């Protein structure tokens, strides 16, 4: 083809459509500039500036997370992750693909104009992309919080036209990109609403209107005072007993003797104690998360007082599996995990320091001390052969990864122990890290995983530590881990909640 041929002349219709769209976009911008919006004048320019570099959205995420509910924290994290992806796409691809100049400010009243005008290209709007990404990300995890954030995000997007720094089409394109970023994040890390547990038949549990017949024992050391007050308001006829950790077992036994259903408010260790008592007495269990670790309650779908109170009032319940360990005369149950090797030592070391420096710093310090110590792997006989192990983990139910998110259980009644081992050898820290990053069914020379209903270990040395639901005990000789399928009735939100 001759170099003198004008290629644009071959597609006159396409350029005519583009020119009409650009003309319409300019007229719409001029219409907005000419309108008198007295209520917006003191608000939108300030709001537009507050969204610079995502400051407004980081502050909003902090406020959402401060509500101290798991769903709110997840919504805040999802909103920031969506914002980060949208910003990266805008700055690496969007601004460089279409080099559109900013609008001319002649028609925009000076009082609306920003003091510092942007110097980047106009298409698409980065502020609109960030606002839409954050709002959509929050809404995909928590529609309630999304409805709060959406008007603010809409106002930020509109402020970009109001202040004259973007054409309307820039804002629309940026908002579309932001919403798309939120859905990409959800594809990588599915929300809890996407990963509902498999349908299970309802268990027989008495409906207790306003909590009548429910006795709840709350661990006062678990920081549960706010939740106890909320529970009194939601279930005014329930009996609530607050006690110190050392009195929990005694108070739970007393409560079980007079209760139609046993309730507990605390962390996983406290819930473990209550589950053993409810199991022995044949009572349904009501669990309200109120500790540092609340894995069982969250996997069950109980995240707050509202969810629990509705389940108790309606009698919504299901049967869940219970893990059991036996070593000679010593036996116990676990609702979450049971482990031998390095992890129980880490738990014991963490508990030594937690009351002095706090939970998370104590965990880091414990990991450093345990992994740096000169030690030998745990020797156990498994399947007729001796195995050196750094760690043996057994989960009560299969632990899944949700995209890039940490593992959780989707089914609390699958009849399986999720067993993972880290083989003995050099560099235990590297092996343990590799196992932590691997998927649940990964096999390698360093680690392996299998799902069974019963696991028997022989030749366990006396004094070996075993951790179960955050508690630690000593075992020796033969150790058996097994499942009690659908042994415990637990109140949980119904499918409509």
N, C-alpha and C positions, 0 to 999 in steps of 0.2 A: 504494500500500500504506500502511496506517495506520502512523504512527510508533510506536504503542503495541505493535506486534507484535514478539515476541522472535524474532529470526532464528535464534538458536542452537537454538531448539526445533524448527526444521524439519529439523535434521540430528542427531538424538540419537545415532545409531550412531557417527558420526564422532567425537564428543566422548567416547563411552564407550571407544573404542579408544585415543584419546589419553590418557585418564585411566588406563587399565590400563598403558600403556607407561610413563607417569610414575611410577606406583606401583611397577612392576617396577624401574625405574631407581633409585628411592629405596631399595628393599629391598636391591638389589645394592650400593649405596653403604654402607648400614649393615652389611651382611655383611662387606665389605672392612674397614670401620672396626673391627669387633669381633674380627677375626682377629689373632692374635699372629704377627708376621713378624720375629723377632729378627735375621735376616741382613740385612733391608732397612733396619733402623733407622739404622745409621751411613752408609748409602750413598744411598738414594733422596732424602731431603730435600736433601742437598748436590748431588746430580745435578740435581735440579729447579731449584735456585738457579743452578747453573752455566749452565743453558740460557737464563737471562734475557737478553733483547735479542739472542739468537742468538750469545752469546759462545762457548759450547761448540762450535757448528757452524763458526764462523769459525776457531777454533783447530784443529778437526779437518780442515777444508779445507786449512789451512796444512801440517799434517802429511802429508796425502795428496799434496799438490803437491810436498812436499820429497822424495818418492821419485824425482823427476826423470825419470819416464817420461811420454811424451806422453799416453797414455791416462789416467794418474792425474791429470795437470793438467786434462785435459778433464773428468774426473769431478768434480774439486773445483769447477771453474767451473760446471758444470751443477747441482751440488748447491746452490751459493749462489744461482744464478739461480732455481731452483725455490723455495728458501726465501723469496727476496725477493717472488716473485709470490704465494706463499701468505700471507705476512704482510700484503701490501697488500690482498688480498681479505678477510682476517679483519678488519682494522682499518677498512676502508671500507664493507664490506657485512655481514659475518658478525655482528659484535658489535652492530650497529645494527638488525639484522632481528629478532632474538629476544632480548628483554631479560629473560633468565632470571636470577633471583637465585642467588648462590653457596650451596652447601650449608651447613647449620647445623653448627658444629664440635663440638657437645656430645658426640657419640659418638666423636670422633677423639681418641686420646691426645695429650696436650700435647707429648710428646717428638717426635711426628711433624710437628706444625704448623710452618708457616713463620713466621719471625720477623716478616716484613712480609706481610700478607695483601693479595692483589690487590683493586683497587677497581672493575675493569671487570665487565661482565656475564659470566655463566658460559658461555653457549653461543655458539659452539663453543670448544674449547680451542685457544688460539693456540700454546702450547708443543707440543701434539700435532701441530698442522698443520705447524709448522716442522720438527719432528723427522721426520715422515713425508715431507715434501717433500724435505728434504736427503737422507735415506736413499734414497728412490726415484730422485731425480735422479742420485745417484752410481751406483746399481745399473744404471740404464738405459745408462750409458756404460761402466761397469766392474763386471760382476757379482761379481768377486773382492773389490773394495773395498766393494761393497754388502753382501756377507755379513759384513764386519767391522763396518760402521757400523750395520746393522740391529738387533743386540741392544742397542746403546746407545740408539738411537732408541726402541725398544720400552720400555726401562726408563724413559726420560724421560716417555713417555706414561703409563705406569703410575704414575709418581711423582705425577702430578697427582691421581689418585684416592687414593693412599696418604696424601698430605699433607692431603687434605680440601678442596682448592680447586676440584675439578670432580666432576660426576657422570660415571659411565661413558659415558653417551650423548654428553656433551660431548667426551670423548676420541675416541670412534668417529667423530663427525662431523668433528672437526678433522683426524683422520688421513686420512679419506676426501678432505677438501678438499686436504690436502697432497699426496697421491698424484695427485689430479687436476691440481694445479698442475705437477707434474713432467711429466705427459704433455702438458700445454699447451706447456711449454717445449720438449719434444721435437718437437712439431708445428711450432713456429716455427724451431727449429734442430735438424734431424735428427741423430741420432747416426751414427757411421761404420758401425755395423752395419746401418743402414737404407739406406745408400747404397753398397752393394757394386758394384764395377765390373762391366761386362758380362762374361759368360762368354767366355773365350778358350780356344782349343785349347792344350794343354800344348806347350811347346817341348821339343826334345830337349836335355837337359842331364844330364850324368853324376851319378848319386847318389854322394855322397862320405861314407860312414859315418865318423863322428867327425872329419870334415874332411880325410881323407886325400887328398892331391893338390891341396888348396886352399892358395894362398899369399896371405896378407892383408898389405897395406902400410898401416900406420896413421900418420896425421899427429899427431905429438906436440904440435903447437901448437894442436890443436883441442879440448883438454880431454877426450881419449878414453881416459885411463889406466884408469878403472874398467871401461869397456866392453871394453877389450883383455884385462883380467884375467878378466872373465866369459866372454869368447870362448875363452880358453885352457882354461877349465874345461869349456865346452860342447863344444868341438871340439878335443880334446887332440892329435889327429894333424895338425892344420893347422899350417903354418909361418906365423909372424907376425913381420913386420919392422916395427920402429918407427923412424921417421926424421923429420928436420926438414922444414919445408915446401919449402925450396930444393932438397932432395934427392929429393922425391917422384917426379918424372918419371923420373929415372935408376933409382930403386929399383923403380918399377912396370915399367919396361922389362925389368929383370933378372928380376923375379918372373914376368912373362909368358913369358919364355923357358923356364922350368922348370916352369910350373904347368899342371895340368889344368883349373883354373878360377882366375880372378884375383879377389881380394878387395880391398876398400878400406874403410878406416874414416876418416871425416872429413866435412867439410861439402860443400856443393854444388860449390865450386870444385875440391876434391880429387877428388870423384866424376867431374866432367867430364873431368879428365885421365885417370883410369883408364878411363873409357868409350871415349875415343878410342883408347887402346892396345888394349883388348879388342876393339873393333870392327875395328881393322886386322889383328889377329892371329887373329880368328875364335874368341875364347875366351868362355865364359859369364862373367858378372860377378856377384859377390856384394857387396852394399852394406850396410854397417853404419853408421847415422847416428852421427856423433861430432863435429859442428861446431855453429856457431851457427845456421846455416840448413841444414835437411835436407829440403827440399821434395820432392826426387825420391824419397828413401827412404820418406817418410811417404805420399806418393801411391801408391807401389808397395805399401804395406801392411807394410813392414818398420819396426817401431818399437823393437825391442829385440833382444838377443842370442838370446833363446829363439825368436823368429819366424824369424830368419835361420838358426840352427843346424838347426832342423827342416826348413826348405826345402832346405838344402844336403845334409843326410843323406838325404832322400827323393828328391832330384832334382826338386823342384817348381820349375818355371820357366815363363816366358812370353817372347814376343817383344815388344819395345817400339819405338816410333818414335824416330828420332833426327833432330833439326833440324841443318841445315848452313848456314853462311854462307860466301860467297865474295866477295872484293873484290880483283881483280887476282891477284897471287901469294899473297895472304893468304887463308887458309881455316881453318875450325874447326867444331866441333860444339857443340850445346847440348842438354841434356836437359830444361831448364826453360823459360827465356825468353831472348830476344835483344831488345835495344832500342837506339834511337838518340834523340838529343835531350837533354832535361834529365836523364833518369835516369842515363845513364852519367857525367855530370858530378857528380851527387850521389854515385854510388858512389866515384868517385875522391876526392872531397872527404871522404867518410866514412872512407875508408881512411887518409887523412892524419892524422886525429885519433883513430882507434879505439885505437891502442896507448897514447895518452896519457890519454884520459878514459873509455874503454870504448865498447862497440859502440852501445848505444842512445843515450847522450848524443851520441856522434859523429854518429849518423844525424839527430838533431834539429838539431844545429848545422849539418850539411851542407845540410839542407833550407832553413834560414833563409838561409844564405849564397848558395846557388844561386838561390833564388827572388827574393832582393832585388837580385841583380846586374843591371846594365844589359846586356841581351843582345838578340840578334835570333833569330827562329825559324830552325829548320833548313829549308833550301830543297832539295827533292828533286823530281825528275821522276817522276811516277807515272801510268802509263796514258796517256802522251803529253802530260800537262799538268803544269805546275809547281805545287807545293803548299808553302805555309809550314806547318811543323809544330813544335809544342813537344815532342811525344813520339810515337814510333812503337814500339809494343810488339808482339812476336810470341811467342806461347806455343806450346810443343811439345805440342799437344793442347788441347782446349777446356777453359777454366777456368770452373767453375760456382760460383754462390753456393748455400750450403746454408741456406735461410731467411735469417736475419739474420747468418749466420756469414761469415767471409772466404772468398774463392774458393779452390777446389782442383780438381784433375782427378780425374774418375772413370774415365777411359779413357786409357791411355797408348799406345794403338795405334789411334787413330781416323783417322789419315791426314790430319790437318788442322793448319794453322797458325792459331792464334787471334790475328788481327791487330786491333789497336786503335790509333787515332790521336787525338791532341788537336791540333786545328787551331790554326794561328798566329793571333794577334790580341792585343788588349789584355788586361791582367790575367791573365797566365799562371797565377798561383797559384790564382785562382778557377776557371779552366778545368780545371786538373789535379785540383783537389779534386772538381769536379763529375764528372769522368771516373772518379775512384776510387770515388765513391759509387754510380755508375750500374751497371746490370746489364751483363752481358757482350755483349749484342746491342743495346744502346741506340744510337740515332742522334739527333743534335741538331746545331745550328749549331756547337757547341763540340767535339764529339767523335763518333766513329763506330767501328763494329766490323764485321768481315767474316771469314769463314773460307775459306781458300784452301789449296792445296797448294804453290804457288810464288809468291813475291813478288819483283819486280825493280824496283830503284830506280836512277835515272840522275842524273848531275850532282851527286853528293855531294861537298861541298867537301873538299879535302885537310885532314887533321888532325881530321876529325869522329870523335868517340868512339863506339864500339859496345861495349855491355856484354852479356856472355853468361855466365849462371850465376855472377854475382858477379865475373867477371873483366872487364877493360877493355882494348880495343885501339883502334888508329886505322885508319880506312878512308877511301877516296877513290874518286871516279869511279863505276863501276857496282858495285852491291851486290846480290847475289842471296841470298834466303833460301828454302830448300826443305826438303822432308821426305824422309827415307829411311824408307819404311814398313817396320815390323817388322824393323829392321836389326840389333838387338842382343838377345841372349838374356840374361835377368837372372833370378836366383833370387828367388822370392817365395813367401810362404805359400800353401798350398793352400786350397781352399774349405772344408775341414773345420777349419781353424785359427781 
